[in-house]
Amino acid sequence: MDFKQTIKAHLDKMAQQDFTFAERYKSEKKSLDQCCKYIMSEAKKQAKNGCAAVEDSIVYGWAVHYYQEDDVVIEKTNIHQVVTPKADKPKVEKPKEIKPIKALVKDKENNSKCVQLDLFGGF
């Protein structure tokens, strides 16, 4: 789902729950395209060094505000790409610690009592 569809889905849901908002949402003076431009202009005001990170709830609030107010000012923006609302991130498990294996066979110098079998020649 892209940005515009996500905003529309939220506004549609809100219109189903709030009759007063539904009347404003149907207004021919307002459009979803202009609503998205308004949201982007508000995000641009929040930007620092050309970058803004805005919580979903704030973005949805701007969308609702656009439809509730008659005198909303949409500033021109040159934003070309919009990131969609966040999704649940998969949990990444930390890799298990690998413990080194201790040597089980002693050195020949330690006169170990290990016996090595020769499969073809006996003991």
MITI-455863 format. One record per residue: z, y, x of N, C-alpha, C in turn. Coordinates in steps of 0.02 Angstrom, whole numbers, plus 50000, padded with zeros to 5 digits. Atoms other than C-alpha are relative to their C-alpha. Example, Ala and Ser with C-alpha at 12.3 -4.5 7.8 and 13.67 -1.06 7.14 Angstrom:
2
<rec n_up="50000" n_north="49941" n_east="50045" ca_up="50390" ca_north="49775" ca_east="50615" c_up="50000" c_north="50060" c_east="50045"/>
<rec n_up="49997" n_north="49941" n_east="49958" ca_up="50357" ca_north="49947" ca_east="50684" c_up="50037" c_north="50055" c_east="49961"/>
//
This chain:
123
<rec n_up="50000" n_north="49941" n_east="50043" ca_up="50000" ca_north="50000" ca_east="50000" c_up="50000" c_north="50062" c_east="50045"/>
<rec n_up="50002" n_north="49939" n_east="49958" ca_up="49953" ca_north="50169" ca_east="50074" c_up="50048" c_north="50053" c_east="49972"/>
<rec n_up="49953" n_north="49946" n_east="50016" ca_up="50050" ca_north="50332" ca_east="50065" c_up="49992" c_north="50023" c_east="49927"/>
<rec n_up="50013" n_north="49973" n_east="50067" ca_up="49968" ca_north="50397" ca_east="49906" c_up="50020" c_north="49950" c_east="49946"/>
<rec n_up="49982" n_north="50052" n_east="50049" ca_up="49991" ca_north="50233" ca_east="49813" c_up="50075" c_north="49991" c_east="49995"/>
<rec n_up="49927" n_north="50007" n_east="49999" ca_up="50173" ca_north="50223" ca_east="49866" c_up="50033" c_north="50057" c_east="49961"/>
<rec n_up="49974" n_north="49942" n_east="50037" ca_up="50208" ca_north="50399" ca_east="49800" c_up="49986" c_north="49991" c_east="49925"/>
<rec n_up="50018" n_north="50010" n_east="50070" ca_up="50115" ca_north="50359" ca_east="49638" c_up="50044" c_north="49948" c_east="49967"/>
<rec n_up="49957" n_north="50053" n_east="50028" ca_up="50214" ca_north="50199" ca_east="49612" c_up="50070" c_north="50027" c_east="49985"/>
<rec n_up="49933" n_north="49972" n_east="50010" ca_up="50378" ca_north="50294" ca_east="49632" c_up="50000" c_north="50048" c_east="49940"/>
<rec n_up="50003" n_north="49952" n_east="50054" ca_up="50324" ca_north="50433" ca_east="49514" c_up="49988" c_north="49965" c_east="49933"/>
<rec n_up="50012" n_north="50038" n_east="50062" ca_up="50259" ca_north="50308" ca_east="49384" c_up="50065" c_north="49969" c_east="49975"/>
<rec n_up="49936" n_north="50031" n_east="50018" ca_up="50427" ca_north="50218" ca_east="49387" c_up="50048" c_north="50053" c_east="49972"/>
<rec n_up="49956" n_north="49947" n_east="50023" ca_up="50519" ca_north="50382" ca_east="49368" c_up="49980" c_north="50025" c_east="49931"/>
<rec n_up="50025" n_north="49977" n_east="50065" ca_up="50408" ca_north="50434" ca_east="49223" c_up="50019" c_north="49951" c_east="49944"/>
<rec n_up="49980" n_north="50049" n_east="50050" ca_up="50451" ca_north="50272" ca_east="49133" c_up="50074" c_north="50007" c_east="49982"/>
<rec n_up="49929" n_north="49995" n_east="50011" ca_up="50636" ca_north="50308" ca_east="49151" c_up="50022" c_north="50068" c_east="49972"/>
<rec n_up="49980" n_north="49932" n_east="50018" ca_up="50637" ca_north="50496" ca_east="49115" c_up="49944" c_north="50032" c_east="49958"/>
<rec n_up="50051" n_north="49972" n_east="50045" ca_up="50542" ca_north="50564" ca_east="48964" c_up="49981" c_north="50071" c_east="50019"/>
<rec n_up="50013" n_north="49931" n_east="49981" ca_up="50559" ca_north="50745" ca_east="49021" c_up="49954" c_north="50003" c_east="50062"/>
<rec n_up="50043" n_north="50002" n_east="49940" ca_up="50486" ca_north="50704" ca_east="49192" c_up="49930" c_north="49974" c_east="49982"/>
<rec n_up="50064" n_north="50029" n_east="50020" ca_up="50348" ca_north="50601" ca_east="49109" c_up="49953" c_north="50054" c_east="49973"/>
<rec n_up="50041" n_north="49946" n_east="50027" ca_up="50287" ca_north="50757" ca_east="49016" c_up="49973" c_north="50044" c_east="50056"/>
<rec n_up="50022" n_north="49958" n_east="49944" ca_up="50279" ca_north="50858" ca_east="49177" c_up="49949" c_north="49962" c_east="50043"/>
<rec n_up="50043" n_north="50043" n_east="49958" ca_up="50196" ca_north="50713" ca_east="49269" c_up="49929" c_north="49995" c_east="49971"/>
<rec n_up="50065" n_north="50003" n_east="50033" ca_up="50054" ca_north="50711" ca_east="49140" c_up="49961" c_north="50066" c_east="50005"/>
<rec n_up="50031" n_north="49934" n_east="49998" ca_up="50016" ca_north="50896" ca_east="49169" c_up="49933" c_north="50000" c_east="50037"/>
<rec n_up="50066" n_north="49995" n_east="49968" ca_up="49833" ca_north="50933" ca_east="49206" c_up="49999" c_north="50051" c_east="50056"/>
<rec n_up="49995" n_north="49949" n_east="49947" ca_up="49888" ca_north="51077" ca_east="49319" c_up="50020" c_north="49968" c_east="50066"/>
<rec n_up="49975" n_north="50033" n_east="49939" ca_up="49959" ca_north="50951" ca_east="49443" c_up="49956" c_north="49938" c_east="50014"/>
<rec n_up="50038" n_north="50060" n_east="49983" ca_up="49875" ca_north="50810" ca_east="49538" c_up="50036" c_north="49963" c_east="50056"/>
<rec n_up="49970" n_north="50042" n_east="49948" ca_up="49928" ca_north="50668" ca_east="49651" c_up="49977" c_north="50022" c_east="50069"/>
<rec n_up="50026" n_north="49976" n_east="49936" ca_up="49816" ca_north="50734" ca_east="49790" c_up="50038" c_north="50062" c_east="50023"/>
<rec n_up="49964" n_north="49939" n_east="49983" ca_up="49900" ca_north="50904" ca_east="49783" c_up="50074" c_north="49985" c_east="50015"/>
<rec n_up="49931" n_north="50021" n_east="49987" ca_up="50070" ca_north="50819" ca_east="49776" c_up="50006" c_north="49975" c_east="50072"/>
<rec n_up="49999" n_north="50026" n_east="49932" ca_up="50031" ca_north="50726" ca_east="49937" c_up="49992" c_north="50056" c_east="50052"/>
<rec n_up="50008" n_north="49942" n_east="49954" ca_up="49972" ca_north="50888" ca_east="50019" c_up="50065" c_north="50040" c_east="50004"/>
<rec n_up="49935" n_north="49966" n_east="50001" ca_up="50136" ca_north="50969" ca_east="49966" c_up="50051" c_north="49964" c_east="50044"/>
<rec n_up="49953" n_north="50040" n_east="49960" ca_up="50236" ca_north="50827" ca_east="50043" c_up="49984" c_north="50009" c_east="50075"/>
<rec n_up="50019" n_north="49991" n_east="49930" ca_up="50138" ca_north="50843" ca_east="50206" c_up="50016" c_north="50069" c_east="50026"/>
<rec n_up="49983" n_north="49932" n_east="49978" ca_up="50163" ca_north="51030" ca_east="50211" c_up="50075" c_north="50008" c_east="50010"/>
<rec n_up="49927" n_north="49999" n_east="49991" ca_up="50351" ca_north="51006" ca_east="50188" c_up="50020" c_north="49962" c_east="50063"/>
<rec n_up="49985" n_north="50038" n_east="49939" ca_up="50353" ca_north="50875" ca_east="50326" c_up="49982" c_north="50041" c_east="50062"/>
<rec n_up="50021" n_north="49958" n_east="49943" ca_up="50260" ca_north="50995" ca_east="50440" c_up="50054" c_north="50052" c_east="50016"/>
<rec n_up="49946" n_north="49952" n_east="49989" ca_up="50402" ca_north="51120" ca_east="50416" c_up="50058" c_north="49968" c_east="50039"/>
<rec n_up="49946" n_north="50036" n_east="49966" ca_up="50523" ca_north="50987" ca_east="50480" c_up="49982" c_north="49979" c_east="50071"/>
<rec n_up="50024" n_north="50027" n_east="49936" ca_up="50417" ca_north="50942" ca_east="50631" c_up="50025" c_north="50039" c_east="50060"/>
<rec n_up="49983" n_north="49972" n_east="49935" ca_up="50471" ca_north="50972" ca_east="50809" c_up="49950" c_north="49971" c_east="50049"/>
<rec n_up="50053" n_north="50020" n_east="49953" ca_up="50336" ca_north="50966" ca_east="50942" c_up="49946" c_north="49959" c_east="49965"/>
<rec n_up="50054" n_north="50033" n_east="50036" ca_up="50212" ca_north="50910" ca_east="50809" c_up="50017" c_north="49933" c_east="49971"/>
<rec n_up="49980" n_north="50067" n_east="50024" ca_up="50313" ca_north="50758" ca_east="50756" c_up="50059" c_north="50008" c_east="49951"/>
<rec n_up="49945" n_north="49998" n_east="50048" ca_up="50422" ca_north="50731" ca_east="50603" c_up="50015" c_north="49929" c_east="49976"/>
<rec n_up="49978" n_north="50063" n_east="50029" ca_up="50522" ca_north="50583" ca_east="50541" c_up="50043" c_north="50019" c_east="49940"/>
<rec n_up="49967" n_north="49980" n_east="50062" ca_up="50575" ca_north="50602" ca_east="50360" c_up="50019" c_north="49938" c_east="49960"/>
<rec n_up="49976" n_north="50058" n_east="50039" ca_up="50679" ca_north="50480" ca_east="50257" c_up="49961" c_north="49995" c_east="49935"/>
<rec n_up="50037" n_north="50013" n_east="50061" ca_up="50595" ca_north="50401" ca_east="50106" c_up="50028" c_north="50041" c_east="49941"/>
<rec n_up="49968" n_north="49965" n_east="50056" ca_up="50721" ca_north="50480" ca_east="49986" c_up="49982" c_north="50074" c_east="50000"/>
<rec n_up="50020" n_north="49929" n_east="49995" ca_up="50676" ca_north="50654" ca_east="50049" c_up="49928" c_north="50009" c_east="49977"/>
<rec n_up="50072" n_north="49997" n_east="50018" ca_up="50489" ca_north="50621" ca_east="50030" c_up="49993" c_north="49993" c_east="49924"/>
<rec n_up="50004" n_north="50009" n_east="50073" ca_up="50514" ca_north="50556" ca_east="49852" c_up="50028" c_north="50061" c_east="49964"/>
<rec n_up="49973" n_north="49939" n_east="50029" ca_up="50620" ca_north="50709" ca_east="49815" c_up="49949" c_north="50056" c_east="49999"/>
<rec n_up="50053" n_north="49949" n_east="49998" ca_up="50478" ca_north="50823" ca_east="49870" c_up="49947" c_north="49986" c_east="49948"/>
<rec n_up="50050" n_north="50019" n_east="50050" ca_up="50358" ca_north="50727" ca_east="49758" c_up="50023" c_north="50020" c_east="49930"/>
<rec n_up="49972" n_north="49982" n_east="50065" ca_up="50471" ca_north="50750" ca_east="49607" c_up="50003" c_north="50076" c_east="49993"/>
<rec n_up="49996" n_north="49927" n_east="50001" ca_up="50499" ca_north="50933" ca_east="49651" c_up="49932" c_north="50031" c_east="49986"/>
<rec n_up="50068" n_north="49974" n_east="50012" ca_up="50311" ca_north="50962" ca_east="49655" c_up="49983" c_north="50000" c_east="49926"/>
<rec n_up="50016" n_north="50004" n_east="50072" ca_up="50296" ca_north="50905" ca_east="49474" c_up="50048" c_north="50039" c_east="49956"/>
<rec n_up="49951" n_north="49965" n_east="50040" ca_up="50454" ca_north="50991" ca_east="49413" c_up="49991" c_north="50076" c_east="50002"/>
<rec n_up="50006" n_north="49927" n_east="49991" ca_up="50413" ca_north="51166" ca_east="49479" c_up="49929" c_north="50023" c_east="49987"/>
<rec n_up="50066" n_north="49973" n_east="50014" ca_up="50269" ca_north="51274" ca_east="49420" c_up="49972" c_north="50041" c_east="50059"/>
<rec n_up="50023" n_north="49954" n_east="49946" ca_up="50263" ca_north="51388" ca_east="49573" c_up="50009" c_north="49971" c_east="50070"/>
<rec n_up="49995" n_north="50033" n_east="49935" ca_up="50257" ca_north="51263" ca_east="49716" c_up="49945" c_north="50026" c_east="50046"/>
<rec n_up="50048" n_north="49976" n_east="49951" ca_up="50172" ca_north="51332" ca_east="49872" c_up="49982" c_north="49944" c_east="50048"/>
<rec n_up="50024" n_north="50053" n_east="49954" ca_up="50065" ca_north="51211" ca_east="49971" c_up="49968" c_north="50034" c_east="50059"/>
<rec n_up="50027" n_north="49971" n_east="49939" ca_up="50038" ca_north="51266" ca_east="50149" c_up="49946" c_north="49955" c_east="50028"/>
<rec n_up="50054" n_north="50039" n_east="49971" ca_up="49882" ca_north="51213" ca_east="50239" c_up="50026" c_north="49958" c_east="50058"/>
<rec n_up="49981" n_north="50044" n_east="49945" ca_up="49905" ca_north="51065" ca_east="50356" c_up="49938" c_north="49968" c_east="50029"/>
<rec n_up="50055" n_north="50035" n_east="49968" ca_up="49793" ca_north="50978" ca_east="50479" c_up="50023" c_north="49930" c_east="50020"/>
<rec n_up="49975" n_north="50067" n_east="49987" ca_up="49882" ca_north="50811" ca_east="50470" c_up="49945" c_north="49950" c_east="49981"/>
<rec n_up="50054" n_north="50048" n_east="50012" ca_up="49759" ca_north="50668" ca_east="50485" c_up="50026" c_north="49930" c_east="49985"/>
<rec n_up="49974" n_north="50068" n_east="50009" ca_up="49872" ca_north="50517" ca_east="50480" c_up="50071" c_north="50005" c_east="49973"/>
<rec n_up="49933" n_north="50002" n_east="50029" ca_up="50025" ca_north="50477" ca_east="50376" c_up="50025" c_north="49929" c_east="50006"/>
<rec n_up="49968" n_north="50066" n_east="49994" ca_up="50143" ca_north="50333" ca_east="50409" c_up="50030" c_north="49982" c_east="49933"/>
<rec n_up="49973" n_north="50022" n_east="50065" ca_up="50190" ca_north="50232" ca_east="50255" c_up="50075" c_north="49992" c_east="50005"/>
<rec n_up="49928" n_north="50010" n_east="49999" ca_up="50371" ca_north="50212" ca_east="50204" c_up="50020" c_north="49937" c_east="50036"/>
<rec n_up="49977" n_north="50056" n_east="49959" ca_up="50474" ca_north="50094" ca_east="50308" c_up="50006" c_north="49936" c_east="49959"/>
<rec n_up="49992" n_north="50066" n_east="50030" ca_up="50477" ca_north="49909" ca_east="50271" c_up="50058" c_north="49966" c_east="50035"/>
<rec n_up="49947" n_north="50038" n_east="49967" ca_up="50612" ca_north="49785" ca_east="50309" c_up="49973" c_north="49970" c_east="50064"/>
<rec n_up="50021" n_north="50026" n_east="49935" ca_up="50600" ca_north="49740" ca_east="50492" c_up="50027" c_north="49930" c_east="50008"/>
<rec n_up="49975" n_north="50067" n_east="49988" ca_up="50611" ca_north="49558" ca_east="50539" c_up="50055" c_north="50001" c_east="50052"/>
<rec n_up="49946" n_north="50004" n_east="49952" ca_up="50769" ca_north="49512" ca_east="50630" c_up="49977" c_north="49961" c_east="50061"/>
<rec n_up="50019" n_north="50033" n_east="49938" ca_up="50743" ca_north="49467" ca_east="50811" c_up="50064" c_north="49973" c_east="50032"/>
<rec n_up="49941" n_north="50031" n_east="49970" ca_up="50865" ca_north="49344" ca_east="50885" c_up="49997" c_north="50008" c_east="50076"/>
<rec n_up="49996" n_north="49996" n_east="49928" ca_up="50924" ca_north="49367" ca_east="51062" c_up="49989" c_north="49930" c_east="50029"/>
<rec n_up="50009" n_north="50067" n_east="49970" ca_up="50867" ca_north="49227" ca_east="51177" c_up="50067" c_north="49974" c_east="50026"/>
<rec n_up="49939" n_north="50031" n_east="49977" ca_up="51003" ca_north="49105" ca_east="51221" c_up="50002" c_north="50002" c_east="50076"/>
<rec n_up="49992" n_north="49997" n_east="49927" ca_up="51073" ca_north="49118" ca_east="51395" c_up="49988" c_north="49930" c_east="50029"/>
<rec n_up="50014" n_north="50063" n_east="49966" ca_up="51007" ca_north="48983" ca_east="51510" c_up="50046" c_north="49994" c_east="50059"/>
<rec n_up="49952" n_north="50010" n_east="49946" ca_up="51140" ca_north="48913" ca_east="51622" c_up="49967" c_north="49955" c_east="50053"/>
<rec n_up="50029" n_north="50042" n_east="49948" ca_up="51090" ca_north="48841" ca_east="51791" c_up="50033" c_north="49931" c_east="50000"/>
<rec n_up="49975" n_north="50068" n_east="49996" ca_up="51108" ca_north="48653" ca_east="51812" c_up="50028" c_north="49988" c_east="50070"/>
<rec n_up="49970" n_north="50015" n_east="49935" ca_up="51227" ca_north="48601" ca_east="51949" c_up="49968" c_north="49938" c_east="50029"/>
<rec n_up="50029" n_north="50058" n_east="49966" ca_up="51159" ca_north="48480" ca_east="52076" c_up="50046" c_north="49940" c_east="49991"/>
<rec n_up="49961" n_north="50061" n_east="50012" ca_up="51216" ca_north="48304" ca_east="52033" c_up="50002" c_north="49954" c_east="50061"/>
<rec n_up="50004" n_north="50044" n_east="49942" ca_up="51165" ca_north="48221" ca_east="52196" c_up="50024" c_north="50038" c_east="50061"/>
<rec n_up="49974" n_north="49968" n_east="49940" ca_up="51258" ca_north="48260" ca_east="52356" c_up="49949" c_north="49994" c_east="50056"/>
<rec n_up="50043" n_north="50003" n_east="49941" ca_up="51170" ca_north="48295" ca_east="52519" c_up="50011" c_north="49935" c_east="50038"/>
<rec n_up="49994" n_north="50060" n_east="49959" ca_up="51136" ca_north="48149" ca_east="52635" c_up="50051" c_north="50011" c_east="50055"/>
<rec n_up="49953" n_north="49985" n_east="49946" ca_up="51242" ca_north="48237" ca_east="52765" c_up="50073" c_north="49989" c_east="49978"/>
<rec n_up="49932" n_north="50008" n_east="50026" ca_up="51396" ca_north="48221" ca_east="52652" c_up="50018" c_north="49926" c_east="49991"/>
<rec n_up="49987" n_north="50072" n_east="50005" ca_up="51383" ca_north="48031" ca_east="52663" c_up="50015" c_north="49978" c_east="49928"/>
<rec n_up="49989" n_north="50019" n_east="50070" ca_up="51365" ca_north="48010" ca_east="52477" c_up="49991" c_north="49926" c_east="49990"/>
<rec n_up="50003" n_north="50070" n_east="50016" ca_up="51381" ca_north="47841" ca_east="52397" c_up="49945" c_north="49986" c_east="49949"/>
<rec n_up="50055" n_north="50010" n_east="50046" ca_up="51221" ca_north="47863" ca_east="52297" c_up="49952" c_north="49949" c_east="50029"/>
<rec n_up="50048" n_north="50050" n_east="49980" ca_up="51098" ca_north="47722" ca_east="52303" c_up="49934" c_north="50017" c_east="49968"/>
<rec n_up="50067" n_north="49986" n_east="50027" ca_up="50913" ca_north="47752" ca_east="52282" c_up="49963" c_north="49934" c_east="49996"/>
<rec n_up="50036" n_north="50062" n_east="50011" ca_up="50816" ca_north="47610" ca_east="52209" c_up="49926" c_north="50010" c_east="50014"/>
<rec n_up="50072" n_north="49999" n_east="49988" ca_up="50641" ca_north="47570" ca_east="52263" c_up="49970" c_north="49949" c_east="49951"/>
<rec n_up="50027" n_north="50044" n_east="50052" ca_up="50544" ca_north="47498" ca_east="52117" c_up="49956" c_north="49944" c_east="50028"/>
<rec n_up="50047" n_north="50048" n_east="49974" ca_up="50424" ca_north="47404" ca_east="52230" c_up="50028" c_north="49958" c_east="50057"/>
<rec n_up="49975" n_north="50036" n_east="49942" ca_up="50533" ca_north="47346" ca_east="52372" c_up="50071" c_north="49976" c_east="49995"/>
<rec n_up="49931" n_north="50022" n_east="50007" ca_up="50704" ca_north="47308" ca_east="52305" c_up="50048" c_north="50055" c_east="50020"/>
<rec n_up="49948" n_north="49951" n_east="49982" ca_up="50863" ca_north="47393" ca_east="52369" c_up="49985" c_north="50032" c_east="50065"/>
//
